[in-house]
Amino acid sequence: MYARDSYRCSNVAVTERAEWWSEIVSSIHARMAIRVPDDYRGRIEHQHTGAYQLVRWWGDEEFIKRTGRQVQQDPHLAYELLVPVTGSMTVRQAHTTVTLEPGGMSLVSLDAPMDMWHSSNFSCLALVIPQARIDARIGGRPARTIALNAGHGMGRIVADLLRSLRGQAHTISGLDFDAAADRAVDLLCLAYGGALLPPACESQDDLIATIRCFVRANAHDISLTGATVAAELGWSLRQIQAQLQRVGTTPSLLIREERLELARLRLQHPGWDHRTVASVATSSGFSNASTFSNAYREHFGERPTDTRERCRAHRVPEPQRPAPSAAAGARGK
């Protein structure tokens, strides 16, 4: 189930505001002790499914503490990715203190004691992630809280994806939301690993997975090439070519494959029905509609229009509301 909620302190009496805000924040993240003034001004926009939560909040200065006792009484089994948009914040967990401003981000555990402070005129994006979905990707729990760069490279891609996911809150389904959040977690783990380990420490299979994830996340970029993939990942083009050759492909073939898969998803999705096939091709990274059509038919065995028409035919039509009768219209006069 996918839901969107919003909360504003301005809708609550000043005498009840601090307690109300504390309850709302704790219900979303985990049980915490929150210290704010009685006339606190804050606002939250909340997207969530059974798996993920994406939060954008604005607020005055705030002090937040999650104690060891609260962790024991209310385990959340989750991490939280914090991406400041305006203002600054400081997070202290275990023996690590991280100060964050726009252009940075940090992954923290909700199942360890934590102290947090943020400035006035603060706003932030936060993705709440099930613990297992991080641990499975990095082979165990992160050794420590760490700040990551959200201004360029993989970190920037993660931050942009979260901003897009929030911007499209009213146009996506729960499946779309979880799929995009899963993609953000994949890329976050690449960024996290890149912050701790040089590429030379990764296995060959890890390198292939890294290349594929990066290409998949950027397939829509019409300027994407093997050279840009290599530059963004910090490797040489020759390294990229050698790794892909090992699994029977090349940078250009992999990019084309991911673009075709992206285009197919869009042709099947009702949210893209108003876009022409040529527009879908362009938005999926193809510069030429004819080249796209030929490549699509070769790859999938049918034309792009065949895919779209088949999916439309299998959709359950929305029930039509009956038109008001003439008698009803007369009674309404």
C-alpha positions in Angstrom: 0.0 0.0 0.0 1.4 3.4 -1.0 0.3 6.5 0.9 1.2 10.2 1.1 0.7 12.3 4.2 1.5 15.8 5.2 1.7 17.4 8.6 1.9 21.1 9.6 2.5 22.5 13.1 0.5 25.5 12.1 -2.6 23.3 12.2 -2.1 22.5 15.9 -2.6 24.8 19.0 0.7 26.3 20.3 0.1 24.6 23.7 0.0 21.2 22.1 2.5 21.7 19.3 5.8 20.3 20.9 4.2 17.1 22.0 2.3 16.6 18.8 5.5 17.1 16.7 7.4 14.7 18.8 4.7 12.0 18.3 4.6 12.5 14.5 8.4 12.4 14.1 8.7 9.3 16.4 5.9 7.5 14.5 7.8 8.0 11.2 11.4 7.4 12.2 11.6 5.7 15.6 10.8 6.5 19.2 12.9 9.6 20.1 13.2 12.4 22.6 12.6 15.7 20.8 13.2 19.1 22.3 11.6 22.1 20.5 10.0 25.3 21.8 6.2 25.6 22.3 5.8 27.8 19.2 7.8 25.5 17.0 7.2 25.8 13.3 7.6 22.6 11.3 6.2 20.7 8.3 6.5 17.2 7.0 5.6 15.5 3.7 5.7 11.7 4.0 5.6 9.0 1.2 5.6 5.4 2.3 4.9 1.8 1.6 5.4 -1.3 3.7 9.0 -1.3 2.8 10.3 2.3 2.4 9.6 5.8 3.7 10.6 9.0 2.1 10.3 12.2 4.2 10.9 15.8 3.4 10.8 18.1 6.4 11.2 21.8 7.2 11.6 23.2 10.7 13.1 25.5 13.2 16.0 24.5 15.4 15.5 21.1 16.9 17.3 18.7 19.3 16.7 15.0 18.9 18.0 12.1 21.0 17.5 8.3 20.7 18.6 6.5 23.8 19.8 3.0 24.2 16.7 2.3 26.2 14.5 3.5 23.4 16.4 1.3 20.9 15.7 -1.7 23.1 12.0 -0.9 23.7 11.3 0.2 20.1 13.7 -1.5 17.7 13.2 -0.2 14.1 15.6 -2.5 12.2 16.3 0.3 9.7 18.8 2.9 8.5 18.1 6.4 7.6 19.7 8.3 4.7 19.8 12.1 5.6 20.2 14.5 2.7 20.1 18.2 3.9 18.6 20.7 1.5 19.0 23.9 3.5 20.7 24.7 6.8 23.0 22.4 8.7 22.8 19.4 11.0 25.1 17.5 13.3 24.7 13.8 14.0 26.6 11.9 16.8 26.5 8.1 16.9 28.9 5.8 18.7 32.3 7.5 18.4 31.6 9.4 15.2 30.3 13.0 14.8 29.2 14.1 11.3 28.3 17.6 10.4 26.1 17.9 7.2 25.2 20.7 4.9 23.6 20.8 1.4 25.9 18.8 -0.8 26.5 16.1 1.8 24.5 13.1 3.1 24.9 10.5 5.8 23.6 7.0 6.5 22.8 6.4 10.2 21.3 3.5 12.0 18.0 3.9 13.8 19.0 0.9 16.0 21.9 2.6 17.9 21.8 5.5 20.3 22.1 8.9 18.5 22.1 12.6 19.1 21.1 15.0 16.4 20.7 18.8 16.1 19.7 20.9 13.2 19.7 24.7 12.6 16.7 27.0 12.1 15.4 27.4 8.5 16.4 23.7 8.0 15.0 21.3 5.4 16.1 17.8 4.6 15.2 14.6 2.7 15.3 11.3 4.5 14.9 7.8 3.2 14.1 5.2 5.8 15.6 1.9 4.6 15.0 -1.6 6.0 18.2 -2.8 7.6 18.3 -6.1 5.6 18.3 -4.2 2.3 21.6 -2.4 3.2 23.3 -5.3 5.0 22.7 -7.8 2.2 24.3 -5.5 -0.4 27.5 -4.7 1.6 28.0 -8.0 3.3 27.2 -6.9 6.8 26.4 -3.8 8.9 28.3 -0.6 8.1 31.3 -0.2 10.4 30.4 3.4 11.3 28.3 6.4 10.4 29.9 8.1 7.5 29.3 11.3 5.5 29.1 10.9 1.8 29.3 13.5 -1.0 25.9 14.3 -2.5 27.3 17.0 -4.9 28.9 14.8 -7.5 29.4 11.1 -8.6 27.2 8.3 -7.3 26.1 10.4 -4.3 24.7 13.1 -6.5 22.8 10.4 -8.5 21.3 9.1 -5.3 20.3 12.6 -4.1 18.8 13.5 -7.5 16.8 10.2 -7.6 15.3 11.0 -4.2 14.4 14.5 -5.3 12.7 13.0 -8.4 10.9 10.4 -6.3 9.5 13.1 -4.1 8.6 15.4 -7.1 6.6 12.5 -8.7 4.8 11.6 -5.5 1.3 12.0 -7.0 2.0 10.2 -10.3 3.6 6.9 -9.2 2.3 3.7 -7.7 3.5 1.8 -4.7 5.4 -0.6 -7.0 7.1 2.4 -8.7 8.0 3.9 -5.4 9.6 0.7 -4.1 11.4 0.0 -7.4 12.9 3.5 -7.4 13.8 3.3 -3.7 15.5 -0.1 -4.4 17.5 1.6 -7.1 18.5 4.4 -4.8 19.7 1.8 -2.2 21.8 0.0 -4.9 23.5 3.2 -5.8 23.9 4.3 -2.2 25.7 1.1 -1.5 28.0 1.8 -4.4 28.7 5.3 -3.1 29.2 4.0 0.4 31.6 1.3 -0.8 33.5 3.9 -3.0 33.9 6.1 0.1 35.6 3.3 2.0 37.3 1.1 -0.5 39.3 1.7 -3.7 38.0 -0.1 -6.8 41.0 -2.4 -6.7 39.6 -4.1 -3.6 36.4 -5.1 -5.4 35.9 -8.5 -7.1 35.4 -8.7 -10.8 31.7 -9.6 -10.3 31.4 -6.4 -8.1 32.9 -4.4 -10.9 30.4 -5.7 -13.4 27.5 -5.0 -11.0 28.8 -1.5 -10.4 29.0 -0.8 -14.2 25.5 -2.2 -14.8 24.0 -0.2 -12.0 25.6 3.0 -13.1 24.5 2.5 -16.7 21.0 1.6 -15.7 20.6 4.7 -13.5 21.9 7.0 -16.3 20.5 5.2 -19.4 18.2 8.2 -20.1 21.2 10.5 -20.6 21.6 10.9 -24.3 25.3 11.8 -23.9 26.2 8.6 -22.0 29.1 6.7 -23.4 31.7 4.2 -22.3 34.1 7.0 -21.7 31.7 8.9 -19.5 30.9 5.7 -17.5 34.7 5.2 -16.9 35.2 8.8 -15.9 32.4 8.9 -13.4 33.4 5.6 -11.8 37.1 6.6 -11.7 38.4 3.8 -13.9 39.9 3.8 -17.4 37.8 3.0 -20.5 40.1 0.0 -21.1 39.2 -1.4 -17.7 35.5 -1.0 -18.4 35.9 -2.6 -21.8 37.9 -5.6 -20.4 35.3 -6.3 -17.7 32.4 -6.1 -20.0 34.2 -8.3 -22.6 34.5 -10.9 -19.9 30.7 -11.3 -19.8 30.2 -11.0 -23.6 29.3 -7.4 -24.1 30.7 -3.9 -24.7 30.0 -0.4 -23.2 27.9 0.6 -26.2 25.9 -2.6 -26.3 25.2 -2.4 -22.5 24.1 1.2 -22.8 21.7 0.3 -25.7 20.3 -2.7 -23.8 19.5 -0.6 -20.7 18.0 2.2 -22.8 15.7 -0.4 -24.6 14.6 -1.8 -21.2 13.9 1.7 -20.0 11.9 2.5 -23.1 9.9 -0.8 -22.8 8.9 0.0 -19.2 7.7 3.4 -20.2 5.7 2.1 -23.2 4.0 -0.4 -20.8 3.2 2.2 -18.2 -0.1 4.1 -18.4 1.5 7.2 -17.1 3.4 7.5 -20.4 0.4 6.9 -22.7 0.2 10.6 -23.5 3.8 10.6 -24.9 4.5 9.7 -28.5 6.8 6.8 -29.2 9.4 9.3 -30.5 9.2 11.2 -27.2 9.6 7.9 -25.2 12.7 7.2 -27.4 14.3 10.6 -26.7 13.5 10.4 -23.0 15.2 7.0 -22.8 18.5 8.2 -24.3 17.9 7.6 -28.1 18.8 10.5 -30.4 17.0 9.0 -33.4 13.5 7.6 -33.5 14.2 5.4 -36.5 17.3 3.9 -34.9 15.3 3.3 -31.7 12.5 1.5 -33.6 14.8 -0.8 -35.4 16.8 -1.6 -32.3 13.6 -2.2 -30.3 12.2 -4.6 -32.9 15.5 -6.5 -33.1 15.8 -6.8 -29.4 12.2 -7.6 -28.4 10.8 -9.1 -31.6 8.0 -6.5 -32.0 7.6 -2.8 -32.7 7.3 -0.2 -29.9 3.7 0.5 -31.0 2.9 -3.3 -30.7 4.1 -3.2 -27.0 2.0 -0.2 -26.2 -1.2 -1.4 -27.9 -0.9 -4.9 -26.3 -0.6 -3.4 -22.8 -3.5 -1.0 -23.4 -5.7 -3.9 -24.5 -5.0 -5.8 -21.3 -5.7 -3.0 -18.9 -8.9 -3.1 -17.0 -10.9 0.0 -18.0 -12.0 2.3 -15.2 -15.7 2.2 -14.5 -17.6 5.0 -16.1 -19.9 7.2 -14.0 -23.4 7.2 -15.4 -24.5 10.5 -17.0 -27.2 12.3 -15.0 -30.7 11.7 -16.4 -32.9 14.4 -17.8 -35.3 14.0 -14.9 -32.4 14.4 -12.4 -31.3 17.5 -14.2 -34.8 18.9 -14.0 -35.0 18.2 -10.3 -31.8 20.0 -9.7 -33.1 23.2 -11.2 
